[in-house]
């Protein structure tokens, strides 16, 4: 089973939250809110999308790049953890 299928409900909740944030940006633009308010909303959307991306990349690494049954202290698992940390830092 793919990691996205296993975590589907959790991922869909995140996507729905992101949709709400994007809709807030749309409302702010329609209602002529201050540009600083719109920029803050866009930044929040970007952060939420980056968080989703990091979670998907992490799942992909653990379930498609590495053998999911491999010991968590193997050299490959340690390298995967380091890569995941780098990706998460990059996406912040």
GROMACS elastic network, one bead per residue, 0.5 to 0.9 nm:
[ bonds ]
;  ai    aj funct       b0    kb
    1     4     6  0.83933   500
    1     5     6  0.66206   500
    1     6     6  0.68035   500
    2     5     6  0.53371   500
    2     6     6  0.64094   500
    2     7     6  0.87619   500
    2    59     6  0.89284   500
    2    60     6  0.87053   500
    2    63     6  0.72861   500
    2    64     6  0.83944   500
    3     7     6  0.60423   500
    3     8     6  0.80644   500
    3    56     6  0.84973   500
    3    59     6  0.59975   500
    3    60     6  0.72329   500
    3    62     6  0.87292   500
    3    63     6  0.65729   500
    3    64     6  0.88108   500
    4     7     6  0.51388   500
    4     8     6  0.53536   500
    4    11     6  0.75771   500
    4    56     6  0.76481   500
    4    59     6  0.76959   500
    4    60     6  0.86393   500
    5     9     6  0.83959   500
    6     9     6  0.81902   500
    7    10     6  0.55133   500
    7    11     6  0.61641   500
    7    12     6  0.86323   500
    8    11     6  0.51480   500
    8    12     6  0.60205   500
    8    13     6  0.86020   500
    9    12     6  0.50546   500
    9    13     6  0.61817   500
    9    14     6  0.87211   500
   10    13     6  0.52278   500
   10    14     6  0.65225   500
   10    15     6  0.88607   500
   11    14     6  0.51234   500
   11    15     6  0.62774   500
   11    16     6  0.87011   500
   11    52     6  0.76644   500
   11    55     6  0.88489   500
   11    56     6  0.87843   500
   12    16     6  0.61038   500
   12    17     6  0.85456   500
   13    16     6  0.51276   500
   13    17     6  0.62557   500
   13    18     6  0.86850   500
   14    17     6  0.50800   500
   14    18     6  0.62372   500
   14    19     6  0.86263   500
   14    48     6  0.79792   500
   14    49     6  0.88591   500
   14    52     6  0.71877   500
   15    19     6  0.61103   500
   15    20     6  0.86459   500
   15    48     6  0.87825   500
   15    49     6  0.84000   500
   15    52     6  0.80010   500
   16    20     6  0.62945   500
   16    21     6  0.87083   500
   17    20     6  0.51062   500
   17    21     6  0.63856   500
   17    22     6  0.88086   500
   17    48     6  0.83905   500
   18    22     6  0.62246   500
   18    23     6  0.85504   500
   18    44     6  0.88902   500
   18    45     6  0.62921   500
   18    48     6  0.63517   500
   18    49     6  0.71081   500
   19    22     6  0.51041   500
   19    23     6  0.61246   500
   19    24     6  0.85925   500
   19    45     6  0.87071   500
   20    23     6  0.50289   500
   20    24     6  0.62134   500
   20    25     6  0.87964   500
   21    24     6  0.50079   500
   21    25     6  0.65002   500
   21    26     6  0.88449   500
   21    41     6  0.70016   500
   21    42     6  0.81075   500
   21    44     6  0.74808   500
   21    45     6  0.59538   500
   21    48     6  0.87866   500
   22    25     6  0.50487   500
   22    26     6  0.63955   500
   22    27     6  0.87512   500
   22    41     6  0.79297   500
   22    42     6  0.76112   500
   22    45     6  0.65264   500
   23    27     6  0.61956   500
   23    28     6  0.85649   500
   24    27     6  0.50542   500
   24    28     6  0.60920   500
   24    29     6  0.86084   500
   24    38     6  0.87156   500
   24    41     6  0.72771   500
   25    28     6  0.50988   500
   25    29     6  0.62489   500
   25    30     6  0.86510   500
   25    37     6  0.89246   500
   25    38     6  0.61012   500
   25    39     6  0.86132   500
   25    41     6  0.59542   500
   25    42     6  0.66266   500
   25    45     6  0.87047   500
   26    29     6  0.52094   500
   26    30     6  0.61931   500
   26    31     6  0.85925   500
   26    38     6  0.88758   500
   27    30     6  0.50504   500
   27    31     6  0.60092   500
   27    32     6  0.84816   500
   27    33     6  0.86597   500
   28    31     6  0.51391   500
   28    32     6  0.60602   500
   28    33     6  0.51983   500
   28    34     6  0.81772   500
   28    35     6  0.89566   500
   28    37     6  0.78083   500
   28    38     6  0.62468   500
   28    41     6  0.87275   500
   29    32     6  0.51107   500
   29    33     6  0.62280   500
   29    34     6  0.87135   500
   29    35     6  0.86022   500
   29    38     6  0.70858   500
   30    33     6  0.79105   500
   32    35     6  0.82730   500
   33    36     6  0.83117   500
   33    37     6  0.65757   500
   33    38     6  0.68402   500
   34    37     6  0.53674   500
   34    38     6  0.65833   500
   34    39     6  0.87849   500
   35    38     6  0.50327   500
   35    39     6  0.60271   500
   35    40     6  0.85238   500
   36    39     6  0.50284   500
   36    40     6  0.61333   500
   36    41     6  0.86775   500
   37    40     6  0.51330   500
   37    41     6  0.63617   500
   37    42     6  0.87302   500
   38    41     6  0.51029   500
   38    42     6  0.61911   500
   38    43     6  0.85919   500
   39    42     6  0.50272   500
   39    43     6  0.60912   500
   39    44     6  0.85999   500
   40    43     6  0.50799   500
   40    44     6  0.62820   500
   40    45     6  0.87413   500
   41    44     6  0.50584   500
   41    45     6  0.62978   500
   41    46     6  0.86771   500
   42    45     6  0.50067   500
   42    46     6  0.61718   500
   42    47     6  0.86139   500
   43    46     6  0.50380   500
   43    47     6  0.61858   500
   43    48     6  0.86188   500
   44    47     6  0.50851   500
   44    48     6  0.61738   500
   44    49     6  0.86312   500
   45    48     6  0.50787   500
   45    49     6  0.61331   500
   45    50     6  0.84969   500
   46    49     6  0.51366   500
   46    50     6  0.60509   500
   46    51     6  0.85300   500
   47    50     6  0.50531   500
   47    51     6  0.61184   500
   47    52     6  0.86416   500
   47    91     6  0.79528   500
   47    92     6  0.68664   500
   48    51     6  0.50739   500
   48    52     6  0.62865   500
   48    53     6  0.86318   500
   49    52     6  0.50399   500
   49    53     6  0.61020   500
   49    54     6  0.85878   500
   50    54     6  0.60970   500
   50    55     6  0.85885   500
   50    88     6  0.83373   500
   50    91     6  0.54482   500
   50    92     6  0.69478   500
   51    54     6  0.51073   500
   51    55     6  0.62450   500
   51    56     6  0.86701   500
   51    88     6  0.77652   500
   51    91     6  0.72633   500
   51    92     6  0.77581   500
   52    55     6  0.51482   500
   52    56     6  0.62126   500
   52    57     6  0.86082   500
   53    56     6  0.51333   500
   53    57     6  0.60696   500
   53    58     6  0.84912   500
   53    88     6  0.88757   500
   53    91     6  0.81081   500
   54    57     6  0.51384   500
   54    58     6  0.60538   500
   54    59     6  0.86140   500
   54    84     6  0.77802   500
   54    87     6  0.66272   500
   54    88     6  0.56445   500
   54    91     6  0.70110   500
   55    58     6  0.51345   500
   55    59     6  0.62584   500
   55    60     6  0.85947   500
   55    88     6  0.84831   500
   56    59     6  0.51533   500
   56    60     6  0.60835   500
   56    61     6  0.86417   500
   57    61     6  0.61670   500
   57    62     6  0.86720   500
   57    84     6  0.76828   500
   57    87     6  0.81643   500
   58    61     6  0.52054   500
   58    62     6  0.62774   500
   58    63     6  0.86096   500
   58    80     6  0.85992   500
   58    81     6  0.86189   500
   58    83     6  0.88240   500
   58    84     6  0.58879   500
   58    87     6  0.85574   500
   58    88     6  0.88436   500
   59    62     6  0.51918   500
   59    63     6  0.59476   500
   59    64     6  0.79266   500
   60    63     6  0.53500   500
   60    64     6  0.52806   500
   60    65     6  0.67160   500
   60    66     6  0.87407   500
   61    64     6  0.56252   500
   61    66     6  0.62083   500
   61    80     6  0.69251   500
   61    83     6  0.89671   500
   61    84     6  0.80572   500
   62    65     6  0.62191   500
   62    66     6  0.53747   500
   62    67     6  0.71638   500
   62    68     6  0.59654   500
   62    77     6  0.81980   500
   62    80     6  0.75360   500
   62    81     6  0.89834   500
   63    66     6  0.59569   500
   63    67     6  0.64467   500
   63    68     6  0.53044   500
   64    67     6  0.71029   500
   64    68     6  0.79076   500
   65    68     6  0.87406   500
   65    80     6  0.88496   500
   66    69     6  0.84745   500
   66    70     6  0.74109   500
   66    76     6  0.74830   500
   66    77     6  0.74847   500
   66    80     6  0.80621   500
   67    70     6  0.53558   500
   67    71     6  0.89648   500
   68    71     6  0.83565   500
   69    72     6  0.85596   500
   70    73     6  0.84729   500
   70    74     6  0.71642   500
   70    76     6  0.86221   500
   70    77     6  0.75357   500
   71    74     6  0.54797   500
   71    77     6  0.72267   500
   72    75     6  0.85824   500
   72    76     6  0.85091   500
   72    77     6  0.54112   500
   72    78     6  0.72006   500
   73    76     6  0.81041   500
   73    77     6  0.60568   500
   73    78     6  0.61688   500
   74    77     6  0.51659   500
   74    78     6  0.62421   500
   74    79     6  0.86274   500
   75    78     6  0.51158   500
   75    79     6  0.61571   500
   75    80     6  0.85650   500
   76    79     6  0.50383   500
   76    80     6  0.60624   500
   76    81     6  0.85942   500
   77    81     6  0.61412   500
   77    82     6  0.86101   500
   78    81     6  0.51027   500
   78    82     6  0.63056   500
   78    83     6  0.87063   500
   79    82     6  0.50529   500
   79    83     6  0.62085   500
   79    84     6  0.86299   500
   80    83     6  0.50172   500
   80    84     6  0.61103   500
   80    85     6  0.85840   500
   81    84     6  0.50646   500
   81    85     6  0.61939   500
   81    86     6  0.86687   500
   82    85     6  0.51255   500
   82    86     6  0.63002   500
   82    87     6  0.87453   500
   83    86     6  0.50682   500
   83    87     6  0.61968   500
   83    88     6  0.85955   500
   84    87     6  0.50885   500
   84    88     6  0.60994   500
   84    89     6  0.85427   500
   85    88     6  0.51499   500
   85    89     6  0.61384   500
   85    90     6  0.85620   500
   86    89     6  0.51096   500
   86    90     6  0.60795   500
   86    91     6  0.86158   500
   87    90     6  0.50291   500
   87    91     6  0.61413   500
   87    92     6  0.87346   500
   88    91     6  0.51778   500
   88    92     6  0.63447   500
   89    92     6  0.53454   500
